[in-house]
């Protein structure tokens, strides 16, 4: 009987150790290595956008003719927001005339 109680104690200690290890690994996985040092601002987002894309981006329309539509961000109307550890910059899109940009699946509906 003492032998069974001794193993119960060891099993409990092993379970606690494994659970502690899993929790420690999970906590580490939730934190990514590159934490931002500066706050995301409209000017930082604009610099990044300008380095990645042309000032005016061409997109295709859903019409059969497949003509391209020039669009560019309206940086004057940009807004920043944050939620937890995530930060975003949202900006309206400037186009010529009134256009609706949707994917092909949405266009079918």
Buried (B, 14 or more C-beta within 10 A) or exposed (E): EEEEEEEEEEEEEEEEEEEEEEEEEEEEEEEEEEEEEEEBEBEBBBEEBEEEEEEEBEEEBEEEEEEEBEBBBEBEEBEBEEEEEEBEBEBEEBBEEEEEEEEEEEEEE
